[in-house]
Each structure stands twice: as C-alpha cells, then as structure tokens.
Amino acid sequence: MKPIPILLVFALVLTASACARRDDPPSPPPPIPIPMLKPESQPFRTQTTFADGVLSIDVRTPDGRTRTLDTVRDFEWTSGLFLPRPVQPNHSSREWILGDNHYDGRVFLYALVSWDNADPADYLAAGWWLLYPPDVPIWAFEAATRGVFLDGPELDPANPPDLPLMGTASYVGSMGGLYTYNYGRAWGELTGSAEITEFNGPLSLTADFDQNRLTGCLGCQAPIETAPGRHLAPAVPWGADDPAALPADYDLHFAASFDAAGAFEDTEITVTHPERTITNAAGTWRGQFSNVPDADGTPRRVVGSTDVHFSEDDGSLGRFTGIFDALTPTTLKPDEGNVD
C-alpha cells in the first residue's frame, strides 16, 4: 500500500461538551434533511488568494455577505506540519487557525495550504470554519454555521481536466474535518449531551473512466482518528479527553458519477459500524478532478467535500463534515511509476 498524503489530515482537534443533560431519554431522531451544507459554503469557487506566503480566505455568511480573513491580520496559531507525514514531492505546506470577532458574529477558521516549492502560485488551499451569531460563546458550537472550502488553480472550472476515455485509476489520500455526536439513550449520564472534535482518516478512491464512476471509502484502510489533547482554545482547556463516542469504527462508503469536466456531486453514501445500528444516513459528497496530469496522463488528484448525518437506534445522532484530497501513486512516488 502506498503512503497516504496528509494534505487534509488535520492536527488540531477541538472537543466541547454541549449544554444541559435531559432527564428524559430523547425521542427517535427525525428524518435527516438534504442538502447538508449551505450554498454559500460550497467549494470550488474562487475564494482564496496565496501570495508571498499570505493566505486570504473569503467566508460566505448566511445573508450572502463576505468576510475575508487572512493569515497575518487574523492569525491565532500556525504550524509547519513538522510531524513525520508523507506529502506530495517537492511541495511544502502550512496550517493556521484564524479568528475574527466582529460585531455581527465570530468566525473560527482552520486553513491548510500546500504549494509547489518551484512555483508557489501552484497551490491548493483547504479548510473549514464555524460562523457564530453575535453574542454566542465559542463553545456553543451547535449554534454555529459550519462551512468548508477548497481552492487552487488546478480546480479552475474554466480550465477543466482532460480525462482519460477508458481505464481506471486509484487514488489514496485522507479526509478530515468536524465530527459531531449527540448521545442517545444507550450512553447513560451522557444522554442528551453532544461533543464535537476534529477527525481525520485514510481515504481510498477508484475512478472508472469507462463508466464515469468514482467510488471510495473513508475508514476502510485504517480507523478514523482524532488527535487527542489539542482542542479549541480558549473555550476548552488543552489536554481534555477525547469524546466518549470515538469515530474510529465508522466506515463511510461513497459513489458518484462524474461529468466530462471531472466534477461530481451525489448523495450515494452508506455509513456502517460493527457495534451500533445505523437507522438512517443521508448526506452529500462532491468534488473535482485536478486539471494537472500525473506522469501517466491521469489527473493527479481528486479533491472534494462531504457532509453526512446519521442516526442510531438509541436516538444518537452523528455528523461528519469534511474535506478530502487523494493523489495517484505516480504523483506520490514519481520515480517508481504507477505500481500496485
């Protein structure tokens, strides 16, 4: 198995307990609505710039306005991804936490950018945000609107990829984002509470260019993880415990048809767990093939976003909101060619 690129495997984990417990057990969950993400949070729009090492991101508010955050003015925390992680050859990356406390609400934003060392204009930016109404504390995450973004020149809709007419291609990568769990009747004293944490996990994708179909799975190669001890500051102390309902044993299976421009959007998602009964699951996943080919002439990566809700038979509710990036083996190890 090839190394997994960690463009979108996040290091920062946020965990917060929700408000009060309820004395009575929760009623069965209602049907899960679709779509999950607000239209203003859709990826693949020109909403970032990256120049001289400064990243700017446009955050779309529910009323249609734009708030722009950048890594100089709104800086809270940064890392050069110093942990041992495989990355795309000849590329560098950096991650940031940004914050903006405005009169009409607070923005808490995670951003990650990867760029070609020889050509920094060849970059890919990705991340997520929580947008809070005015006067709402940052730990009240259920009141926040969440959004994701993906942007870079290889995702330009005016310059679509040249897709192969036949054959298949495999992509390996990762997905990361926000995992929320609302505890149902089986959780004892936790019943009625909720937690949110950041997740990351290995993603495998297969593109069938004969059928214009893309399939994949999150969690099938290895468990979905959190990074314990790194949390949303200052609302939650550093070093707090992981949530009781870890995402580790969930598997998310995806399938979609892509168009001639390499774009896809579908609701064909299945959520499974070996010990919990999933009674309802719904969501969306969407994405885009890169317009940059690898050495074999195949688009070098697939990127996209997901927003998946699910319910369990004890009334528990879960949600994965994430972004993903997956590359061909040839892109990861260009000197080895495209090998199994």
N, C-alpha and C positions, 0 to 999 in steps of 0.2 A: 504494500500500500504506500502511495506517495505521501510526503508530508503535507499537512493541511495548512494553507495560507491563513494567516490570522489577521488579515486586514480588518475584519469586523469582529474579532474576538476581543471583548472589552475587558479592561482591568478593573474599572470602578464598579462596585456593587452597592446598591442602595437598598436598605431594608427599613421598613417603618411599620409599626403596629397601627391598625385602624382604631376608630373611636370605641364606643362602649360595646360591651357584650350584650346580647339579648338573653333574657331569661327563658324565653320560649324558643324551641327549635325552629329554624327557618322553614318556610313553606317551599314546595317544589319550585325549581327555577323556571322562569318564564322562557318562552322561545327566544332564541338568540337572534338579534337583528343583523342584517347585512345591508350596506357595507359597514366595515368596522372603522375605517379611517375617514376623517373629514376630507372633503375635496381639496381644501387648502393645504393638506398635508401630503398630497400625492408627490412621489418622487419624479425624477426625470424632467424637471423643469429647471431653467437657468436661475438658480437662486444662491450660488456661491461664487466667490472670486478668491483666487490664491495667487498672491504676488509678493515677492520679497519676503517670503516666509510668513505672511499675514493672511489668515483665512477670515473671510466675511461670509455670514450666512443670513439669508432673509427668512424670517419666521412669519408665516401667514397667520393672522389672527382670525377668530371665527367671524368677525364682522367684515372681513375682506381687506383689512389694512395690512401693512408690512412693517415689522420691527426688525432692524438689522443689528446683529451682534457681530463683534469681531474679536480676534484673539489678542488684541492689545488693550482696547478700552474695557472689555467685559471679562477679562481674564480672572479666573479663580484658582485654577490648578492646571498643571501640564505634566506630561511625561513623554520621554523619547522612546517608550516601549523597550526598556532596557532588559526586560526578562528574555530568556532564550526562546525565541519564537521564529519559525521559518517565515520569511517574507519573500516577495517577488524579487528576483535577482536584479541588482543594480538600482533598487528603489530604497527610499527612506520613508519613515512615517513618524507621525507625532499625534498625540491625543490631547484634548483640552476639556476642561469643564468651564463653562461660561455662565454668568449670571447677570440678569438685568432686572432691577427692581424699579418699575415705572409706576406712574400714578394710576394707570389703567390695568395693572397686574404685573405679576412676576414671571420671568422666564428662567427656567433651569435647563441648560442645554449641554449635551455631550457631543463632541465632534472629533472625528478622526480623519486625517488626510494622509495619503500615500502619493509620492511623486517620483518621477524618473530623475536620478541624480544628474544626468546629462541634459535634461530638458524639463525643468520644474513646471513648465506650462502643461506638461502631460501629467495631470494629477487626477486623483479620484477622492472626493470628499464624501463622508457619510456620517450619520449620527441620528440622534433623537432629541426631542425636547418635551418638557412639561410646561404648559402655559396655564398659570393660575389666575383666577379672577382677583380683583382688588380686595385687600384686607383678608386674604385667605392664607394661613400659615403654610410653610413649605411641606410640613409633614402630612397635611391633608391632601394626599395625592389623588384620592378618588374624585376630588373637585376639579382636578386639572385636566385640560385637554392635552392629549399626547399626540405627537406627530413625528414623522421620520423624514429624512432627506437623503438623496443620493445625487451626485452631480459630478461632471467632468467632461472633457472634450470627447472622450470615446463613447459617451452616451448621447451625443448630439442628434436629435431626431431629424435634423436637416442633412445629416451625413450618416445614413443607416449602414449597417454592416452588409458585406457581400457574403451571404450564407451559402454553404455547400448545397448542391442539388440532391445529394444522396449520401448515405453512410450515417455513421453515428459518431458521437464524441462524448467523452466522460469529463466531468468537472469535479474537482474536490475543493472544499473551502470551509467556510464557517458561517454561522448565523448568530447574531447577538442582539440584545435589546432588553425590553422590560417584561418581566413575568409577574403577574398578579394572581393571588389565590385568596378567595373568600371561603372561610371554613364553615362546613356544614355540620350536620348532627353527629357524625362519627368522631369529631375532634374534641369532645368533652368541653373543658373550660375555654378552649379557643373558639367554640361555636359562636358565630356572629361577628367575629373579627376578621381582619384582612391584612395581608402583607404584600409588599412589592419589593422585588430585588432584580438585579440585572443578571441575565443569563447569557451563556454562550455555549455553542456546541458544534460538532462537526457536521458538515452538510455534504452529501454526495448527489450529483445530478447526472442524468443521461439525456442527451439530445439525439432524437431520431429525425434526421433531416429528410428522409423519405416520407415520413408521416407528419412532419412539422409538429412533433410532440416532444415535450420536456417533462421528465418525471424525476422525483427526488425524495430524499428523506432526511430529516433532522433527528439525530439521536440514534440512528441505526448502527453506525460505525462505533460509537462510544457514547457514554451517557452525557446528557446535557448538564452543564456545570454552573455553579456560581463561584465567585471569588470571595471567600469569607473574610470579614474584617475590614472591608473598605466600603464605606457607606455614605449616604447623603449627608453631608455636613452643611450647617451646624445642627440640623434638627435631630439627628441620631448620632450618638457617640461612636467614635471609631472603635472597632473591635466587637460590635454587637454580634449576636449569634445569627446563623443562617435561619431562614424561615423553617417552620416545622414541616411544611409540605414542600419538600425539595422537588425540582423539576427533573431529577435525574432519570427516572424510569419512563418518562413520556416519550413516545415516538410520534412524529408528525410526518405524514406522507402527503406529497404534493403531486399534482399532474395538471398540465395545461397544454393548449395548442398555441403555437406562436405564428405570427404573421410574416409576410415577406420582408418586413423591416426589422425582424428579430424581437418584436415586442410581444408580451403575453400578459393576460390577466384572467384569473379563473377563481372559482370557489370550490374546486375539487380537492378537498382536504380531509384527511382522516386522522383522528387523534386516538391513540391506544395507550393503555397502561396495564401491566401484568396483574396488579392487585386492586385496582379501582375500576368500577363500572362506569364507563362514559355513556351517558344517556343522550347527549346532544352535543354536536360540534358544528360550528359554522365559521366562515371567515373568508378572507380574500388573500391571494398572493399574486404579485405582479412583478414584472421585471423586464430586462432588456439585455440582449447580446451586445458585446463590445463591437465597435467598428474597427478595432485593431486586430489583425490576424496574428496567429502564432506562426511558428516556422513551418507548420503543415498546411497553412492556409485556412485554418478553422478559427472562428472568433476566440480570442484568447481568454475571455471571461464571460460569465453571466452574473449580473447583479440584480437585486430586487428587494422587495419588502413583503412582510406578512403581517396580518392582524387576525388572530384566531381566538375565538371564545369557545369554551366547552363547559359542560355541566356534568355532575356525577350524581349517582343515585341517592346520596345522603344530603343533597342540596348544595354541595360545594360547587363553586364556580371558579374557573381558571381562565387566564388570558395570556397569550404570547404576542407581543408586538415587537417585531424585529426587522432587521435588515441583513442581507446576506451578500457574500462575494465568493465566487468559485472560479478557479482557473484550470486550464488544461494542464496535464502533466508536462507537456512540452514547454509551456510557459514557466512552470516551476523549476524544471531541470532542463534547460535548453540544450545542454551538452550531451544529454542522454537520449534525446529524441523521445518520441511518443511510444513509451513501452507500457506494458501492463503492470 
